Amino acid sequence: MCGGAAGSGKSFIALLYPLKYANDPYFRGIIFRKTTAEITAQGGLWENAVELYRQIFGNRLKVRIKDLKITFPSGASLKFSHLEQEQDKLRHQGAQYSFILFDEGTHFSQTSVEYLGTRLRSARARHKQQIVITCNPDPDSFLLEWVKWYLNEDGTPDLSKD
């Protein structure tokens, strides 16, 4: 989990994660935001991803705006998708991802995150599959229970458990 206050660069840092796997032709990643409008907003996740990855891969990067899909020169691919409604998670039934990122995890339901976690499976990917969740602090989010063990009583990180 990658947390912090608004404007701290969590989303940009999250876009660096797929670069670790960009040379794995079997990498199949997906990045979720609550709405497509959040993904495609001016200066948003999609625009930043394309700019960042183009700086690294140049014209060898394939960008399909219609599908919100980026394909790296190795064949590794990264999609961007929304989970606006609870039932949107079912559009991923049968999918196999080796990397899942929830950008601003407090905007999603626990059942959506857990269901999408069952799509984290790949017999061919050369890396350890993982889920990454960025979030702003929210005491009403289910994510608090997931990280509570790592916190001191005052809510600050317990560095001995880092």
Secondary structure, 3 states (H helix, E strand, C coil): CEECCCCCCHHHHHHHHHHHHCCCCCCEEEEEECCHHHHHCCCCHHHHHHHHHHHHHHHHCEEECCCCEEECCCCCEEEEEECCCHHHHHHHCCCCECEEEECCHHHCCHHHHHHHHCCECCCCCCCCCEEEEEECCCCCCCHHHHHHHHECCCCCECHHHC
